[in-house]
């Protein structure tokens, strides 16, 4: 029998929340790998251009793909961890009922924006798959793939936050206004 006092906060999270946490962990790890890859590719570009005087043509499209990946997945993880732009001081001074409504509305805005980004990035991705990038054997529209995935993740993470805000108790705690 487990002691309820010794339960960690990870044990108290729901199964869907743990899945979303795991997806966010994978996304941030991919972002970190993309940033490290960006450093390696740009380092090679500088070395090849200025030391061996033979600038490779593939570095620019690969750099753009790595940058799009790091930016999109990093932004989605920022939504999940609630480390994105917000008016947190204003929200701290709202009554719990109003704060709940504002939290739900803010999450809804992110859901809509994430869905729009995911949809149109997917449309642009599919539109340019048959066109090759100059300098690399990649589709010209490949940079829209991480943008589409990042937008979809933003929408899913914000939808989860909207559900959490809807389920939050509205009780007015002392000192919480």
Backbone as CSV, one residue per row, in Angstrom:
resi,resn,N_x,N_y,N_z,CA_x,CA_y,CA_z,C_x,C_y,C_z
1,UNK,0.842,-1.186,0.000,0.000,0.000,0.000,0.880,1.239,0.000
2,UNK,0.555,2.183,-0.857,1.395,3.370,-0.974,0.938,4.455,-0.011
3,UNK,1.899,5.208,0.416,1.632,6.316,1.325,1.259,7.535,0.488
4,UNK,0.028,8.105,0.676,-0.390,9.237,-0.160,0.502,10.458,0.001
5,UNK,1.155,10.594,1.150,2.018,11.748,1.362,3.277,11.635,0.512
6,UNK,3.733,10.402,0.266,4.975,10.218,-0.471,4.772,10.196,-1.986
7,UNK,3.520,10.309,-2.446,3.287,10.330,-3.888,3.877,11.589,-4.482
8,UNK,4.548,11.426,-5.592,5.128,12.591,-6.252,4.088,13.247,-7.135
9,UNK,4.392,14.444,-7.576,3.450,15.136,-8.453,3.314,14.406,-9.780
10,UNK,4.352,13.676,-10.214,4.266,12.918,-11.464,3.230,11.808,-11.346
11,UNK,3.082,11.237,-10.153,2.110,10.173,-9.950,0.685,10.703,-9.980
12,UNK,0.504,11.975,-9.691,-0.826,12.554,-9.610,-1.346,13.040,-10.963
13,UNK,-0.489,13.067,-11.969,-0.923,13.512,-13.293,-1.714,12.416,-13.976
14,UNK,-2.643,12.839,-14.805,-3.451,11.877,-15.546,-2.625,11.238,-16.657
15,UNK,-3.113,10.120,-17.172,-2.406,9.429,-18.260,-2.275,10.321,-19.501
16,UNK,-3.342,11.017,-19.931,-3.163,11.910,-21.086,-2.131,13.007,-20.836
17,UNK,-2.091,13.522,-19.613,-1.110,14.565,-19.286,0.306,14.001,-19.356
18,UNK,0.507,12.790,-18.884,1.833,12.170,-18.966,2.238,11.947,-20.420
19,UNK,1.282,11.577,-21.277,1.578,11.398,-22.707,1.984,12.730,-23.327
20,UNK,1.239,13.784,-23.016,1.576,15.106,-23.546,2.931,15.591,-23.025
21,UNK,3.223,15.293,-21.762,4.534,15.647,-21.212,5.646,14.923,-21.968
22,UNK,5.411,13.672,-22.272,6.412,12.876,-23.010,6.585,13.422,-24.432
23,UNK,5.490,13.766,-25.094,5.574,14.351,-26.439,6.348,15.667,-26.389
24,UNK,6.094,16.487,-25.383,6.816,17.756,-25.242,8.299,17.505,-24.993
25,UNK,8.623,16.482,-24.208,10.031,16.143,-23.972,10.721,15.739,-25.276
26,UNK,10.055,14.914,-26.065,10.619,14.495,-27.352,10.790,15.712,-28.262
27,UNK,9.802,16.596,-28.296,9.874,17.789,-29.145,11.035,18.684,-28.745
28,UNK,11.244,18.879,-27.455,12.340,19.757,-27.039,13.686,19.094,-27.305
29,UNK,13.753,17.781,-27.186,15.007,17.091,-27.505,15.325,17.201,-29.003
30,UNK,14.309,17.080,-29.833,14.516,17.254,-31.277,14.957,18.686,-31.568
31,UNK,14.381,19.655,-30.868,14.792,21.057,-31.034,16.261,21.247,-30.677
32,UNK,16.680,20.646,-29.594,18.075,20.767,-29.162,19.003,20.127,-30.195
33,UNK,18.628,18.949,-30.680,19.436,18.279,-31.709,19.500,19.141,-32.973
34,UNK,18.377,19.767,-33.337,18.363,20.639,-34.515,19.288,21.841,-34.316
35,UNK,19.292,22.411,-33.122,20.188,23.543,-32.853,21.651,23.119,-32.909
36,UNK,21.943,21.950,-32.352,23.319,21.451,-32.423,23.716,21.171,-33.876
37,UNK,22.790,20.598,-34.636,23.040,20.368,-36.052,23.268,21.669,-36.796
38,UNK,22.528,22.686,-36.412,22.680,24.008,-37.021,24.097,24.547,-36.797
39,UNK,24.607,24.368,-35.591,25.962,24.823,-35.273,26.982,24.048,-36.108
40,UNK,26.805,22.739,-36.216,27.738,21.915,-36.988,27.703,22.305,-38.467
41,UNK,26.507,22.432,-39.026,26.379,22.762,-40.451,26.966,24.141,-40.736
42,UNK,26.670,25.121,-39.902,27.216,26.455,-40.124,28.721,26.493,-39.899
43,UNK,29.197,25.710,-38.933,30.645,25.606,-38.722,31.334,25.033,-39.952
44,UNK,30.733,23.989,-40.527,31.291,23.415,-41.747,31.251,24.427,-42.894
45,UNK,30.166,25.179,-42.986,30.033,26.198,-44.039,31.177,27.211,-43.953
46,UNK,31.443,27.706,-42.751,32.502,28.701,-42.563,33.867,28.088,-42.865
47,UNK,34.107,26.887,-42.344,35.384,26.219,-42.591,35.593,25.978,-44.089
48,UNK,34.559,25.443,-44.742,34.680,25.126,-46.164,34.875,26.385,-47.006
49,UNK,34.219,27.451,-46.638,34.318,28.677,-47.434,35.657,29.380,-47.251
50,UNK,36.105,29.511,-46.008,37.276,30.345,-45.747,38.580,29.571,-45.604
51,UNK,38.519,28.277,-45.307,39.758,27.519,-45.136,40.087,26.715,-46.387
52,UNK,39.121,25.941,-46.877,39.412,25.126,-48.063,38.890,25.766,-49.348
53,UNK,38.291,26.921,-49.235,37.817,27.702,-50.374,36.908,26.890,-51.315
54,UNK,36.014,26.114,-50.718,35.070,25.301,-51.502,33.740,25.276,-50.748
55,UNK,32.934,26.294,-50.926,31.682,26.444,-50.188,30.635,25.422,-50.653
56,UNK,30.148,24.576,-49.747,29.147,23.587,-50.141,27.776,24.239,-50.357
57,UNK,27.051,23.750,-51.344,25.755,24.347,-51.674,24.625,23.823,-50.795
58,UNK,24.822,22.700,-50.131,23.753,22.071,-49.362,23.545,22.700,-47.990
59,UNK,24.486,23.521,-47.529,24.398,24.017,-46.154,23.242,24.987,-45.930
60,UNK,22.935,25.832,-46.903,21.845,26.796,-46.711,20.483,26.120,-46.566
61,UNK,20.072,25.204,-47.462,18.772,24.565,-47.269,18.696,23.704,-46.001
62,UNK,19.794,23.069,-45.667,19.800,22.254,-44.441,19.708,23.152,-43.215
63,UNK,20.402,24.276,-43.241,20.326,25.231,-42.131,18.898,25.742,-41.946
64,UNK,18.241,26.071,-43.033,16.858,26.562,-42.941,15.928,25.497,-42.369
65,UNK,16.127,24.244,-42.762,15.305,23.156,-42.217,15.556,22.973,-40.727
66,UNK,16.816,22.989,-40.322,17.147,22.835,-38.902,16.615,24.009,-38.078
67,UNK,16.696,25.206,-38.632,16.180,26.392,-37.940,14.663,26.318,-37.790
68,UNK,13.969,25.910,-38.843,12.510,25.772,-38.771,12.110,24.707,-37.757
69,UNK,12.874,23.632,-37.703,12.583,22.558,-36.753,12.766,23.031,-35.325
70,UNK,13.894,23.648,-35.041,14.158,24.131,-33.682,13.124,25.163,-33.255
71,UNK,12.786,26.083,-34.144,11.834,27.147,-33.817,10.427,26.589,-33.584
72,UNK,9.963,25.745,-34.480,8.581,25.253,-34.408,8.362,24.340,-33.206
73,UNK,9.248,23.380,-33.023,9.071,22.455,-31.901,9.371,23.126,-30.572
74,UNK,10.313,24.061,-30.570,10.581,24.824,-29.348,9.398,25.688,-28.945
75,UNK,8.753,26.304,-29.929,7.572,27.126,-29.647,6.424,26.273,-29.119
76,UNK,6.236,25.100,-29.700,5.174,24.205,-29.230,5.433,23.775,-27.790
77,UNK,6.680,23.469,-27.482,7.015,23.087,-26.110,6.819,24.264,-25.162
78,UNK,7.088,25.463,-25.631,6.836,26.659,-24.825,5.366,26.818,-24.493
79,UNK,4.499,26.443,-25.419,3.059,26.470,-25.144,2.733,25.429,-24.071
80,UNK,3.295,24.241,-24.207,3.006,23.174,-23.245,3.448,23.548,-21.831
81,UNK,4.625,24.154,-21.714,5.151,24.503,-20.394,4.686,25.870,-19.916
82,UNK,3.841,26.519,-20.715,3.303,27.846,-20.398,4.403,28.894,-20.240
83,UNK,5.426,28.765,-21.065,6.524,29.731,-21.057,6.449,30.609,-22.287
84,UNK,5.255,30.981,-22.640,5.040,31.834,-23.795,4.563,33.195,-23.316
85,UNK,4.380,34.099,-24.245,3.944,35.451,-23.924,2.596,35.418,-23.205
86,UNK,2.457,36.224,-22.189,1.187,36.304,-21.478,1.174,37.502,-20.530
87,UNK,0.002,37.820,-20.061,-0.169,38.913,-19.106,-0.366,38.306,-17.718
88,UNK,0.686,37.713,-17.189,0.584,36.938,-15.963,0.324,37.811,-14.732
89,UNK,0.885,39.018,-14.709,0.621,39.907,-13.582,-0.838,40.346,-13.556
90,UNK,-1.392,40.600,-14.715,-2.805,40.962,-14.802,-3.667,39.792,-14.340
91,UNK,-3.348,38.601,-14.800,-4.133,37.424,-14.424,-4.053,37.140,-12.929
92,UNK,-2.928,37.445,-12.325,-2.766,37.202,-10.891,-3.691,38.074,-10.046
93,UNK,-4.158,39.191,-10.606,-5.023,40.101,-9.863,-6.495,39.970,-10.238
94,UNK,-6.830,38.946,-10.985,-8.236,38.705,-11.353,-8.882,37.756,-10.355
95,UNK,-10.168,37.886,-10.258,-10.917,36.923,-9.446,-10.858,35.564,-10.133
96,UNK,-10.941,34.471,-9.384,-10.781,33.134,-9.962,-11.724,32.829,-11.124
97,UNK,-12.979,33.259,-11.040,-13.919,32.996,-12.131,-13.522,33.692,-13.422
98,UNK,-13.116,34.958,-13.299,-12.678,35.718,-14.471,-11.358,35.153,-15.004
99,UNK,-10.462,34.800,-14.101,-9.178,34.237,-14.516,-9.387,32.939,-15.287
100,UNK,-10.315,32.135,-14.839,-10.630,30.878,-15.526,-11.145,31.148,-16.937
101,UNK,-12.039,32.128,-17.062,-12.575,32.484,-18.385,-11.479,33.023,-19.294
102,UNK,-10.609,33.868,-18.759,-9.508,34.430,-19.545,-8.526,33.330,-19.947
103,UNK,-8.225,32.406,-19.023,-7.339,31.281,-19.348,-7.919,30.414,-20.461
104,UNK,-9.220,30.180,-20.402,-9.867,29.376,-21.442,-9.844,30.107,-22.783
105,UNK,-10.097,31.412,-22.762,-10.072,32.187,-23.996,-8.667,32.228,-24.599
106,UNK,-7.656,32.454,-23.745,-6.268,32.492,-24.238,-5.877,31.152,-24.849
107,UNK,-6.262,30.062,-24.202,-5.968,28.733,-24.749,-6.698,28.516,-26.074
108,UNK,-7.932,29.005,-26.159,-8.693,28.880,-27.408,-8.010,29.626,-28.546
109,UNK,-7.481,30.806,-28.263,-6.763,31.581,-29.283,-5.553,30.788,-29.785
110,UNK,-4.805,30.167,-28.868,-3.635,29.380,-29.263,-4.054,28.135,-30.043
111,UNK,-5.174,27.505,-29.655,-5.681,26.350,-30.402,-5.970,26.752,-31.847
112,UNK,-6.673,27.858,-32.018,-7.035,28.314,-33.366,-5.785,28.673,-34.169
113,UNK,-4.876,29.433,-33.574,-3.654,29.814,-34.285,-2.808,28.592,-34.633
114,UNK,-2.661,27.662,-33.696,-1.896,26.450,-33.961,-2.510,25.627,-35.071
115,UNK,-3.837,25.513,-35.075,-4.527,24.756,-36.124,-4.359,25.427,-37.487
116,UNK,-4.455,26.751,-37.528,-4.280,27.476,-38.790,-2.850,27.300,-39.302
117,UNK,-1.874,27.424,-38.416,-0.472,27.230,-38.816,-0.268,25.813,-39.335
118,UNK,-0.791,24.827,-38.600,-0.627,23.428,-39.014,-1.267,23.179,-40.373
119,UNK,-2.472,23.683,-40.578,-3.195,23.447,-41.830,-2.475,24.067,-43.028
120,UNK,-2.178,25.362,-42.923,-1.593,26.040,-44.073,-0.152,25.606,-44.323
121,UNK,0.576,25.258,-43.287,1.923,24.725,-43.500,1.851,23.376,-44.207
122,UNK,0.851,22.559,-43.866,0.668,21.280,-44.554,0.291,21.492,-46.014
123,UNK,-0.566,22.482,-46.269,-0.944,22.800,-47.656,0.295,23.223,-48.443
124,UNK,1.109,24.104,-47.863,2.320,24.555,-48.547,3.336,23.427,-48.715
125,UNK,3.418,22.548,-47.733,4.314,21.391,-47.828,3.930,20.507,-49.009
126,UNK,2.675,20.161,-49.081,2.207,19.283,-50.160,2.310,19.949,-51.527
127,UNK,2.158,21.259,-51.554,2.202,21.992,-52.812,3.593,21.985,-53.454
128,UNK,4.646,21.915,-52.645,5.991,22.009,-53.200,6.814,20.753,-53.106
129,UNK,6.189,19.610,-52.846,6.952,18.369,-52.700,7.660,17.933,-53.980
130,UNK,7.117,18.280,-55.129,7.709,17.831,-56.391,8.787,18.777,-56.924
131,UNK,9.063,19.861,-56.222,10.090,20.826,-56.640,11.320,20.611,-55.753
132,UNK,12.463,20.388,-56.374,13.698,20.150,-55.613,14.352,21.465,-55.206
133,UNK,14.971,21.451,-54.045,15.695,22.612,-53.529,17.018,22.753,-54.264
134,UNK,17.396,23.960,-54.551,18.704,24.209,-55.158,19.794,23.913,-54.128
135,UNK,20.717,23.054,-54.483,21.849,22.773,-53.599,21.703,21.547,-52.734
136,UNK,20.509,21.012,-52.585,20.314,19.816,-51.756,19.223,18.962,-52.392
137,UNK,19.304,17.696,-52.171,18.313,16.782,-52.738,17.122,16.672,-51.774
138,UNK,16.459,17.784,-51.548,15.297,17.867,-50.659,14.164,18.563,-51.396
139,UNK,12.920,18.263,-51.025,11.808,19.032,-51.606,11.902,20.492,-51.159
140,UNK,11.532,21.399,-52.031,11.614,22.817,-51.709,10.740,23.178,-50.514
141,UNK,9.647,22.478,-50.332,8.703,22.823,-49.270,8.954,22.077,-47.962
142,UNK,10.084,21.402,-47.825,10.344,20.597,-46.630,10.359,21.436,-45.352
143,UNK,10.673,22.717,-45.464,10.706,23.584,-44.279,9.332,23.759,-43.647
144,UNK,8.279,23.447,-44.390,6.928,23.570,-43.833,6.533,22.359,-42.995
145,UNK,7.271,21.260,-43.099,6.945,20.071,-42.302,7.065,20.331,-40.800
146,UNK,8.200,20.850,-40.307,8.256,21.134,-38.870,7.272,22.217,-38.446
147,UNK,6.983,23.154,-39.324,6.008,24.201,-38.997,4.621,23.596,-38.816
148,UNK,4.271,22.659,-39.676,2.976,21.994,-39.568,2.890,21.154,-38.292
149,UNK,3.946,20.413,-38.013,3.974,19.591,-36.792,3.936,20.490,-35.552
150,UNK,4.713,21.558,-35.560,4.723,22.483,-34.425,3.373,23.138,-34.197
151,UNK,2.701,23.542,-35.273,1.363,24.128,-35.137,0.366,23.133,-34.574
152,UNK,0.428,21.897,-35.043,-0.474,20.859,-34.524,-0.209,20.609,-33.042
153,UNK,1.062,20.558,-32.658,1.391,20.363,-31.242,0.928,21.540,-30.393
154,UNK,1.071,22.758,-30.912,0.572,23.934,-30.182,-0.920,23.808,-29.935
155,UNK,-1.649,23.394,-30.970,-3.100,23.256,-30.833,-3.450,22.185,-29.809
156,UNK,-2.771,21.057,-29.844,-3.055,19.972,-28.898,-2.710,20.391,-27.476
157,UNK,-1.542,21.004,-27.295,-1.140,21.433,-25.950,-2.090,22.495,-25.406
158,UNK,-2.499,23.446,-26.231,-3.412,24.497,-25.783,-4.807,23.940,-25.524
159,UNK,-5.223,22.964,-26.310,-6.516,22.319,-26.069,-6.515,21.638,-24.701
160,UNK,-5.426,21.001,-24.358,-5.293,20.388,-23.034,-5.372,21.457,-21.942
161,UNK,-4.738,22.600,-22.160,-4.791,23.675,-21.176,-6.199,24.246,-21.051
162,UNK,-6.919,24.281,-22.159,-8.302,24.755,-22.126,-9.171,23.802,-21.309
163,UNK,-8.973,22.512,-21.488,-9.718,21.514,-20.713,-9.367,21.638,-19.233
164,UNK,-8.086,21.809,-18.932,-7.670,21.969,-17.536,-8.290,23.210,-16.910
165,UNK,-8.341,24.306,-17.661,-8.933,25.542,-17.141,-10.430,25.363,-16.913
166,UNK,-11.082,24.615,-17.788,-12.525,24.383,-17.636,-12.820,23.509,-16.423
167,UNK,-11.910,22.614,-16.089,-12.124,21.714,-14.960,-11.643,22.279,-13.631
168,UNK,-10.953,23.400,-13.669,-10.402,23.989,-12.447,-11.526,24.483,-11.552
169,UNK,-11.371,24.306,-10.243,-12.379,24.819,-9.315,-12.383,26.340,-9.330
170,UNK,-13.552,26.925,-9.068,-13.696,28.370,-9.109,-13.698,28.976,-7.705
171,UNK,-13.418,28.189,-6.684,-13.452,28.664,-5.304,-12.509,29.842,-5.113
172,UNK,-12.973,30.847,-4.388,-12.178,32.046,-4.134,-11.350,31.811,-2.884
173,UNK,-10.050,31.561,-3.079,-9.166,31.311,-1.947,-8.766,32.632,-1.316
174,UNK,-8.406,32.556,-0.046,-8.009,33.767,0.662,-6.738,34.314,0.064
175,UNK,-6.716,35.590,-0.216,-5.565,36.234,-0.808,-5.435,35.997,-2.300
176,UNK,-6.375,35.332,-2.883,-6.312,35.027,-4.315,-7.314,35.887,-5.054
177,UNK,-6.890,37.060,-5.484,-7.780,37.936,-6.218,-7.153,38.473,-7.447
